[in-house]
Amino acid sequence: MDHFPLLTAIMLAPIIGALFLSFLPREADKIIKMVSALTMMVALGLVIYAYEMYDFNLGGMQFVESRAWIQDLGVSFILGVDGISLPMLLLTVLIGFSTVFASWNITKRSKEFFILLLILLAGVTGTFITQDLFIFLLFYEMVVIPIYIMVLIWGSSKRVSKEYSGMKLTIYLLLGSAFMLVGIIDLYLNAYPSGMRTFSMTALAQANQLGNLSEGFQIFTFFLLMIGFGSLLSMWPLHSWSPDGYAGAPTAVSMIHAGVLKKIGGYGLIRIGLLILPLGAKFWAPWIALLAVCNVLYAGFIALVQKDLKYVIGYSSVSHMGYVLIGFAALNGTGMNGAIGNMFAHGIMSALFFAMIGYVYEKTHTRYIPDLGGLAHQMPRVATGFMLAGMASLGLPGLIGFIPEFTIFVGAFREYPVYALLAISGIIFTALYILRVLANVLFGPRRTEFDGCADARGVELVPLIVLGSVLVVFGVFPQMLMGMVNSGVEPMVPFLTKLHAAPALLGGLFR
């Protein structure tokens, strides 16, 4: 496997699967779904192999592939993963594999649905493995269009129309893309003004070390990237698209949206924002921490009063992204470890939540909490999935969310003690809305109107088994996740220490 293009194979697996599906007749519904499942199984197997073979002690970028592409523009097809991107890649394929089975009962234009699903997964996969900003933008744009089409055709219309949800989601994603594009072009033109320009992330980071990027330039350009990636991460007040997008999307898109898509924002802030524009990150970090607290408290409070299951988990997702943001804003190794670990943990638990909500909606035809109750009597397996996701969201020790959240609070408390205390108080809101949902949807007296609702069975159990197992295994053995993450963050610690020792910028006044 030394010369095998592992990352290219992982990226191409869903694309090849989508091409193969395009030649199948629409009537071959089962074959279409089996090919989609096999495609993602191959990708998952390759990523697990990469995860196992990654050398923790060596660290840094591994499985690197580099090919020149558009030499006149300085664009190269560079792929590589480290302890930061590899967990995100594993998260993508775990959720992608699960979405195939969460969509197993789709009959309306299933061929088109699974082709778009595989293209969407290929785009997300590419953003986490590319080391070239031009290619990063290509993969990101590859994500936006399939999402819009899938929401428009297979979405659900309840509180808001699927047309409204799809358009709002797409506008915000493209808005973020526009800010990213301006920031990246700015970097491209100014990093090496007198030499051969490049989109290589490594070369751009070296441009800062050479002193090519002034303090003012970094502050301005990081702001552009902060708006772009922040809108994708649902940073307050750029968050309102997210719950509406969840509500109108089909189950698979909700799972990918909450589980993976938002993580591109957090990953971009670290990989592109911090490592290339550290002075800009230091300037804006206190403001990011303040907005993170708004995420945690505002979205947590709004989740308390929601009556639609998808809106509860949608605002919960916005609230949890606040923890990621404050971990990033701490700009220390501990907070960064927690932020990356929490992105992975939240991705798994939110995808499981939306998979279970999809089953409930499919069987009962409602997501309205007051109309539900006692479902654990008829759907004990679905109730188990709800409980696992809910307890992980609460940060229950022994499940995947506990260690990353604890690590975030430790890192944030060092830099922003007041903000950290406010963010910790958000756990109270989380407990209230999660326990309220579990009590009102799953427990209570048996309701006979749901006796005809079948529990998840057969292939429908795959998301529960796969995602639920990860919640438990990575919770009981947190080193499986945090060890990998730390191998990516540890080389950054001297860099972060030096950044803290740099002269205080204007943003330091607001600590």
N, C-alpha and C positions, 0 to 999 in steps of 0.2 A: 504493500500500500504506500511505499515511500514516494512513488512518482504518480500515484493515482490522484487526479484532480477532485479531491473529496468535496470541497466546498462548491465547485461547479456542478458536481453531480447532485448535491443537495438542492441547489437552486434550480437546476434543470428538471428534476424529477416531477414537480407539479406542472411545469410547462409541457413536458413530453406527455404527461397524463392528459392535459387539456387538449393537445393536438390529437391524441389517439381518440378521445371522446368525440371530437368533431367528425370523425369518419363513421361513427356508430349510428345506426338508425334510432330515431327518437323512441320507437316502441320498445327498444331493448333496455327497459328501465332498470332491471336488476343488474345487468352487465355494466351499465353506466355507473351504478353505485359501487359495484364490486371493484371496477377499475379505479375509481376515485379512492376507495379505501386502500387498495393495493399500492397505489402511487404514494399516498401519505405514509403507509407502513414502511415502504422503502426509504423515504426521506427520514422517518423517525429512526429507523435502524442505523442509518448512516450518521445521524447526529449523536445517537447514543454511543456509537463507536468513537466519534470525535471526542465526546465528553470523557470517555474512558481512557483514550490514548493521550489526552492533553497532559503535558508535563507541568505539574504544579510548581516544581522546584525551579524549572527553567523560566516559566512565566512568559510574558510578552506575546507578540503575535506568532501564531503557529498555523500550520497547514497553509502557508502563504502561497498564492498563485499570482503571477504578475505577467501581463502581456500588454505591449503598447497597442493603442487603438487609434486615436486621432492625434497624431504626433504634433501637428501644427498648432493644436490648441492645448497640448499638454495633458490630454486625457488618456489614462491607462486603465485597463481592466485589472484592478488590484483587489484580491480577496484575501482575507485573513481574519482570524478570531483570537481573542484573548479571554481572560477571566471575566471581562465585562460583557463582551458580545456573545460568548458561547452560552451562558445561561439564557439570554434573550432568544438565541436561536433554538435552544431546546424548548423554551416556552412556546415559541411559534409552532413548531411541529407537533408538540403534545396537544395543543389546542386545535391545530389544523386537523390532526387525525380524529380528534373527538367531534369536530363539527360535521364531519362526513356522516357519522352515525347519529348525531343529533338531528340531521336533516334526512334521515333514512325514509321517513314517511312522506316526503315531498313527492307529489305526483304531477303538479302543474309545471310543465316545461322543464322537467328534471334535467334533461341534457344541457340546456343553456345554464341552468342553475349551477351545476357542478363544474362546467367549464369556467364560469366566472369565479366560482369559489377557488378553484385551483390557480387561476391567474392572480387572484387577490393574495393568496398565500405565497406565491412565488415572489410577488412584489415586496411583501413584508419581509420575507426571508432575505431578499437581496439587500435591503436597507441595513441589516445587522451584520452582513459579512463584507460589504464593499469598503474599501479604504480610499476611494476616490469620490470627491464631492459631486462631480458631474454624474457619475453612475448612481450615486445616492439619490440625486434628484430624479433621475429617470425611473428608478424603482419606486420612489415615493409617488410620482405621478401615475405609475402603473397601478397603484392601490386605489386612487380616488374614483376613477370611472366605474370599475366593477361594483363598488359599494353603492353608488347612486342607482345603477340599474337594478341591483338586487333589492334595494329598499323599495324602489318604484314598482317592481313587478310582484315580489313575494312578501312585501312588508304587510303590517297589520294596521288597520285604521280604527282607533278607539278614541283616545282623548284628543289626539291630533291626527290629521290625515297623513298617510304615508308620503304623499307628494310634498307636503310641507316639511316633514322630517327629512326626507331625502335631499330636498333643495337646501334646507338650513345646514345640514351636515356637510354637504358638498361645498357650499359657499365658505363655511368656516375653514374647511380643510384647504381650499384653494387660497383663502386669505392668508393662512399660515404659510402656504407654499410660496406666495408672492413675497412675503417678508424674508423667508429663507433665501429665495432666489436673489433678491437685492443684496443681502448680506454676503452670500457666497460670491457673487460677481465682484463685490467690493473687495473681498479677500483676494480673489483671483488677480485683480488688477493692481493691488497695492503690495502684496507679499514680496514679489520680486520685480519691482518696477523696471530694473535695468537688465534683467536676464530673461531666460526662457520661463514663461509662466507655466503654472502647474495647478492641477486640482487635487494632487496627492495630499491626504490629511497629514501624513508624516512630514512631508516637505513644508507644508504650511505651518505646522507646529515649530519646525526648525527656523522658519522665517522670524518668528517671534523671538527665539533664542538669539538670533543674529542681530536683533534690534531693528528690524525692518518695519515693525508695527508700532507706531507711537501710542502713548497712553490714550490720547483723545480718540484716535482711530479705533482702538480696541473697545472703548466705552460705547461709542456710537454703533459699531458693527455688532457687538454683543447684544445691544438693545434690539437690533433688528432680528437677530437669531432668537432672542428671548421671547419676542412677540410670536415669531413663527412656531418655535417648538413649544412655547407656553400655551398657545391656543390649541395645539394638538394634545397637550397634556391636561387640558381643561383647567388651566390656571385662572383663578378668579381675577377679573370679571369676564374672561373670555371662555366661560364654561357652559353657557346656556344651551349651546348646540348639542351638548353631550346627552343629557337625559332625553331630550326630544328625539335624538338620533337612535338611542336605544329603543324607545317606545315604538317607533315606526318600523324598525328593522326586523327581518326574520331572525330566528334564533341563532343561526350560524353567524350572521353578521354581528349580532349583539355580542356573541362570545368573542369574536375576533376583535371587534371594536374595543370592548372593555379589557380583554385579556392581553392583546398584543399591540393594537394600533396606538394607544396612548403611550405605550412604552417607547415608541420611536421618539416621542418628544423628550422624555427623560434621558434616553440614550444620546440623543443629539446634543442636549445641553452639556453632557459630560464629554462626549467624544469630540464634538466640534467646538462648542462654546468654551468650555473650561480649558481644554488642552491646547487650543490654538489662540484663544483670547483671554488669558488668565487675569490680566489687569481689568478687563471689562467685567469678568465674572466677579472679581473682588469688589468692584464699584457697585454693581447691582445686587450683590448677595443679600444685603440687609433688606432691600425692597422685596426681593423674592421671598425672604423669610416672613415678612409682614403679609404678603399676599398668600403665602402658604397657610398662615393662621386663619385668614379669611376663608380659604378653601375648607379647612377642617371644621370650623365652627359654623359658618354660614350653610354649607351644603349639608352638614350633619343635622342642623336644626330643620332645614327644609325637608330632609328625608323623614323626619318625625311625623310630618302632617300629610304625607302622600298616601293615597288610597290605591294606586296602581302599583302592582308588584315591580314592574320594570322601572318605574320612576323611583321607587325606594332604593333599588340597587343602583340605578343610574346616579342618583345624588350621593349614595354611599361611595361610589367609585370616585366621584369628584372630591369627596372628603378625604379619601385615602390617598389621592394624588397630592394632597397638601402635605402628608407625611414625607412623601418622596421629595417634594420641593424643599422642605425645611432641612432634610438630611443633606441635600445638595448644597443648600445655602450655607451650611456650617463650614464647608470647604476644609474639612479635615478627614483623615482616613476612616475614622469611626463612623461619622455621618454618611460618608460616601458608600461604605460597605452596607450600611443599613438601607440607604436609598435604593441601591441596585438590588439587594436581596428582597426588599419590599416590592419592587416592581415585579419580580418573578412571583412572589407569594400572592400578591394581589391579582395577578393575571390568572393564576390557577383557580383561586377561590371565586373570582367574579365570573369566569367562564363556567364553572360548575353551577353557580347560582342561576345564570341565564339558561343553561341547559335544563335545569329542573323547572324553571318558570315556563320554558317552552313546552315541556311535557304537561304541566298543569293546564296551560292554556289550550293545548291540543285536546286534552281529555274533557275539560270542563267548559271550554269556550269562554272563559272569563279570567281576567287578571285583577278584578276589582276585589280588594281584600274583604270588605264587609259581606260580599256574596259567597265567600269561601269559609271553610272551617271544618275541623275534624278529618282532614284528608289523610292523616296517618292511618286511619282505620281502613280506607280503601287502597291507599298508595304508600305502603310502608317503605318501599325501596326509594321512591322519590323523596319521602320524608327524611330518609337517612342522608340523601344527598344535600337536602336543605340544611339539615343539622350540621353536617360536616362543614359546609361552606359558611354557615352562620357562626359556628364556634371559631373557625379560623379567622373570620372577619373581626371577631371580638378579641383576637390575640390570645386565645386559650393556650397555655403551655402544653407542649406535646404536639401541636399542630404548626403548620408552616409559617404562620404569621407572627408568632411570638418573638423569636430571636431578631428578625429584621426590625420590627418596631422598637424593641428594647434598645437595639443598637443605634437607631435613629435618635431616640430621646437622649441617650448618653452623649452622642456627638453634638446634637443641637444645644444641649444644656451648657456645654463648654463655651459656646459663642453667644447664644441668645437665651439666657436663663428665663426671662419673662415670656418670650415667645414660646419656649419649650413647655413651660408650665401651662400656658393657654392651650397649646396643641395637645398636651396630655389630657386636659379636661375634655377634649373631644371624644375620648374613649367612653365617657358617660353617655353622650348622644348615640354613639355606635351601639352600646349595650341596649339602650332604650328602643331604638327602631328595629334592631335585629330581633330582640326578644319579643317585641310586639308582633312582628311578622310571623315568627315561628309559632307563637301562641294562637294568633287569630287565623292562620292558614292551616296549620297541621293538627292542632289539639282542640280539645273540647268535645262535646257530645257528637256521636255519629250522625251525619246528615244523610238521610235516605236518598235525597236527590242525586247524590254522587255514587250510589251503589253500582251504577253501570259503568263507572270510570275504571278502566283497567290500569293496573300498575305497570311501570316500565318492565319490559322483559325482552329476552333475546338480545339483538344488536342494540336496542335502546339503552341497555345497561352499560355499554362501552364507555360513554363519557363519565358516568358515575364511577366505574371501576378504575379507569385510567387516571382521571383527575383526582378522585378521592384517595387513591393509593399514593399519589404524589404528595397530597396534603399531609397524609399521615407519615409516610416514610421520611420525607424531608423535614418533618417536624420532630420526629424521634431521633433522626440522625442529621441535625442541621449542618454538620460539617460538609455533607455532600453538596450543599448549596453554598454556604458561607466560605468554605475552603476555596472553592473555585472563584468566587467573587473576590476574596482577599488576595488571590494570586494576581488579579488584575489591578486591584487598588494599591497593593503594597508598593509597586514601583512608583506610584504617584505621590507617596507620602513625603519624600524629600522635596518634590516639586511644590506640594501644598504648604509644607513648612516654610520654604523660601518665600512663597507668596504671602503668607501671614507676616513674615518679617519685613516685607517691602514697605516703604513709606505709606502711611495711611492716605487713602484717597478721600474725595468728598463724601463718598458713600459711607466711610467709616464713622462719620458724625452721627449716623442714624442707628448705630448698634445699641 
